Amino acid sequence: MYLITGASKGIGRLLFNHFTGKGLKVFGTYNNTQVEESNNLSKVDVRSFEEVNNWVSSLLTAEKPDKLSLINCAGISYNSVAHKADLQKWEDVISVNLIGSFNTIRAGLPYMREINHGRIINFSSVVPQKGVIGTSAYSASKAGLWGLTKTIAIENASKGITVNNINLGYFNIGMIEQVPEEFLGKIVAQIPVGKLGDPGNIIQTVEYLVNNEYITGTSIDLNGGLY
């Protein structure tokens, strides 16, 4: 069974549709996007552990899967140089991207430990690796996932649970739509392979991590050589 946060758009929707199309049991969350709630897509604010835990617990109680994969795709961004940043907006990014990821992991881990199986995949970014002006909130939230992943991987390695990050570069999907056209060309010019990433590469990497029991506590740089 797959649990995917942020499944209403971008990378989350890509993965939700992909695994659903393979006939697998897939359940996702959305929050601010206007979508129709269904049996497989639920409105959940990942900043609230209570909401996340209720969602995860209800699904696991009903389905009782023998394998469980959790993919954290819920995320937001806020662009501002640090000395002018709105403190609430800055904090919101940390709450969704970092604390939200931990909330879903915390909700799913007890069940994973019970069945001795789990795949947890977080989406980090090339942005904190390179440093990009105006992204202090986003960079901090994504860099925080590295330490979170490493620690939780070690804590659960003996229970058949792997925890990994994918450090994404720039792809033809997701938050790239927020980048002004004049900056997009400059971004592409910096990528050694000379183009934005194909979303299919994200699917391939996620499947690789789901199917590999010996990779844990690490990050895969998926960025076309950008870092």
C-alpha positions as CSV (number, residue, x, y, z in Angstrom):
1,M,0.0,0.0,0.0
2,Y,1.2,3.5,-0.8
3,L,0.5,6.7,1.2
4,I,1.3,9.9,-0.6
5,T,1.0,13.3,0.8
6,G,0.4,16.3,-1.5
7,A,-1.2,14.0,-4.0
8,S,-3.5,16.6,-5.6
9,K,-0.9,18.2,-7.9
10,G,2.7,18.2,-9.0
11,I,5.0,15.3,-8.1
12,G,2.5,13.9,-5.6
13,R,-0.2,13.7,-8.3
14,L,2.3,12.2,-10.7
15,L,3.1,9.4,-8.3
16,F,-0.5,8.9,-7.2
17,N,-1.6,8.4,-10.7
18,H,1.3,6.2,-11.6
19,F,0.9,3.7,-8.8
20,T,-2.9,3.8,-9.0
21,G,-2.5,2.9,-12.7
22,K,-0.6,-0.2,-11.8
23,G,-3.6,-1.4,-9.8
24,L,-2.0,-0.9,-6.4
25,K,-3.7,0.4,-3.3
26,V,-2.8,4.1,-3.2
27,F,-4.2,6.8,-0.8
28,G,-3.3,10.5,-0.9
29,T,-3.8,13.8,0.8
30,Y,-4.5,17.3,-0.3
31,N,-5.1,20.5,1.6
32,N,-5.3,23.8,-0.3
33,T,-5.9,22.5,-3.8
34,Q,-9.6,22.4,-4.9
35,V,-10.2,18.7,-5.6
36,E,-13.1,16.4,-5.0
37,E,-12.6,14.2,-1.9
38,S,-12.9,10.5,-2.6
39,N,-12.2,7.2,-0.9
40,N,-8.6,7.5,-2.1
41,L,-8.0,11.2,-1.6
42,S,-8.5,12.9,1.7
43,K,-8.2,16.5,2.9
44,V,-5.4,16.5,5.5
45,D,-3.3,19.3,6.9
46,V,0.1,17.7,7.4
47,R,1.0,20.4,9.9
48,S,-1.5,18.8,12.3
49,F,-0.3,15.5,13.7
50,E,-3.8,14.7,14.9
51,E,-5.2,15.0,11.3
52,V,-2.3,13.0,9.9
53,N,-2.6,10.3,12.5
54,N,-6.3,10.0,12.1
55,W,-5.9,9.6,8.3
56,V,-3.1,7.0,8.6
57,S,-4.7,5.0,11.4
58,S,-8.1,4.8,9.7
59,L,-6.5,3.4,6.5
60,L,-4.2,0.9,8.2
61,T,-7.0,-0.3,10.4
62,A,-9.3,-0.9,7.4
63,E,-6.7,-2.2,4.9
64,K,-4.1,-4.0,7.1
65,P,-1.4,-4.1,4.4
66,D,1.6,-6.4,4.7
67,K,3.8,-3.8,2.9
68,L,3.7,0.0,3.4
69,S,5.4,2.8,1.5
70,L,5.1,6.4,2.6
71,I,6.0,9.2,0.1
72,N,6.2,12.7,1.5
73,C,5.3,15.1,-1.4
74,A,3.4,17.8,0.5
75,G,5.4,21.1,0.3
76,I,5.2,24.8,-0.1
77,S,7.7,27.6,-0.9
78,Y,8.2,31.2,0.1
79,N,10.7,33.5,-1.6
80,S,12.2,36.4,0.2
81,V,15.6,37.6,1.2
82,A,16.1,36.8,4.9
83,H,16.3,40.4,6.2
84,K,12.9,41.1,4.7
85,A,11.2,37.8,5.4
86,D,7.7,37.6,6.8
87,L,8.2,35.5,9.9
88,Q,4.8,33.7,9.7
89,K,5.3,32.7,6.1
90,W,8.8,31.6,6.8
91,E,7.6,29.4,9.7
92,D,4.8,28.0,7.5
93,V,7.3,26.5,5.1
94,I,9.1,24.7,7.9
95,S,5.8,23.5,9.3
96,V,4.6,22.0,6.0
97,N,7.9,20.7,4.5
98,L,9.8,19.5,7.6
99,I,7.3,19.1,10.5
100,G,4.7,17.8,8.1
101,S,7.0,15.1,6.8
102,F,7.9,14.1,10.4
103,N,4.2,13.9,11.3
104,T,3.4,11.4,8.5
105,I,6.5,9.4,9.4
106,R,5.6,9.4,13.1
107,A,2.1,8.2,12.2
108,G,3.2,5.4,10.0
109,L,6.3,4.1,11.8
110,P,4.6,2.1,14.6
111,Y,2.7,0.0,12.0
112,M,5.8,-0.4,9.8
113,R,7.7,-1.7,12.9
114,E,4.9,-4.1,13.6
115,I,4.9,-5.7,10.2
116,N,8.7,-5.4,9.7
117,H,8.5,-3.6,6.5
118,G,8.4,0.0,5.4
119,R,9.6,2.4,2.7
120,I,9.8,6.1,3.5
121,I,10.8,8.5,0.8
122,N,11.2,12.2,1.4
123,F,11.7,14.9,-1.3
124,S,14.5,17.3,-0.6
125,S,16.2,19.6,-3.1
126,V,19.3,20.8,-4.8
127,V,18.4,24.3,-3.5
128,P,20.1,23.9,-0.1
129,Q,23.0,22.2,-1.7
130,K,23.8,25.1,-4.0
131,G,22.3,28.0,-2.1
132,V,19.8,30.2,-3.9
133,I,19.0,33.8,-3.0
134,G,15.6,34.3,-1.4
135,T,15.1,30.6,-0.4
136,S,16.2,30.5,3.2
137,A,12.9,29.0,4.4
138,Y,12.7,26.4,1.7
139,S,16.4,25.6,2.0
140,A,16.2,25.2,5.7
141,S,13.2,22.9,5.5
142,K,14.7,20.7,2.9
143,A,18.1,20.5,4.5
144,G,16.4,19.5,7.7
145,L,15.1,16.4,5.9
146,W,18.7,15.1,5.6
147,G,19.3,14.8,9.3
148,L,15.7,13.5,9.9
149,T,16.2,10.8,7.3
150,K,19.6,9.7,8.6
151,T,18.5,9.4,12.2
152,I,15.2,7.6,11.5
153,A,16.9,5.2,9.1
154,I,19.3,4.1,11.8
155,E,16.6,3.8,14.4
156,N,14.6,1.5,12.2
157,A,17.1,-0.4,10.1
158,S,16.7,-3.6,12.0
159,K,12.9,-3.6,11.3
160,G,13.0,-3.9,7.6
161,I,12.3,-0.2,7.1
162,T,14.3,2.0,4.8
163,V,14.3,5.8,4.8
164,N,15.7,7.9,2.0
165,N,15.7,11.3,0.4
166,I,15.6,12.3,-3.3
167,N,17.3,15.7,-3.8
168,L,15.5,17.0,-6.8
169,G,16.9,19.5,-9.3
170,Y,14.6,21.3,-11.7
171,F,11.9,19.3,-13.5
172,N,9.1,19.9,-15.9
173,I,6.6,19.6,-13.0
174,G,5.7,21.1,-9.7
175,M,7.2,24.3,-8.3
176,I,9.0,25.1,-11.5
177,E,5.7,26.7,-12.6
178,Q,6.3,29.4,-10.0
179,V,9.7,30.4,-11.6
180,P,9.4,33.6,-13.8
181,E,10.2,33.0,-17.5
182,E,13.2,35.3,-17.4
183,F,14.9,33.1,-14.7
184,L,14.0,29.8,-16.2
185,G,16.5,30.1,-19.1
186,K,19.3,31.0,-16.6
187,I,18.4,27.9,-14.6
188,V,18.5,25.6,-17.6
189,A,21.9,27.1,-18.7
190,Q,23.4,25.9,-15.4
191,I,22.3,22.3,-15.8
192,P,25.1,20.2,-17.4
193,V,22.6,18.0,-19.3
194,G,21.1,21.2,-20.7
195,K,17.5,20.7,-19.9
196,L,14.9,20.3,-17.2
197,G,14.3,16.9,-15.8
198,D,11.7,14.5,-17.2
199,P,9.1,13.6,-14.5
200,G,9.5,9.9,-15.6
201,N,13.0,10.0,-14.0
202,I,11.3,10.8,-10.6
203,I,9.0,7.7,-11.0
204,Q,12.0,5.5,-11.8
205,T,13.9,6.7,-8.8
206,V,11.0,6.2,-6.4
207,E,10.4,2.7,-7.7
208,Y,14.1,1.9,-7.3
209,L,14.0,2.9,-3.6
210,V,10.8,1.1,-3.0
211,N,12.2,-2.1,-4.4
212,N,15.7,-1.9,-2.8
213,E,16.0,-3.1,0.8
214,Y,19.7,-2.2,1.2
215,I,19.6,1.5,0.5
216,T,18.7,3.5,3.6
217,G,19.7,6.7,5.3
218,T,20.9,8.4,2.2
219,S,20.0,10.9,-0.5
220,I,20.0,10.4,-4.3
221,D,20.9,13.6,-6.3
222,L,18.5,13.7,-9.2
223,N,19.5,17.0,-10.9
224,G,21.1,16.4,-14.3
225,G,24.6,17.1,-12.8
226,L,23.7,20.5,-11.3
227,Y,25.3,19.5,-8.0
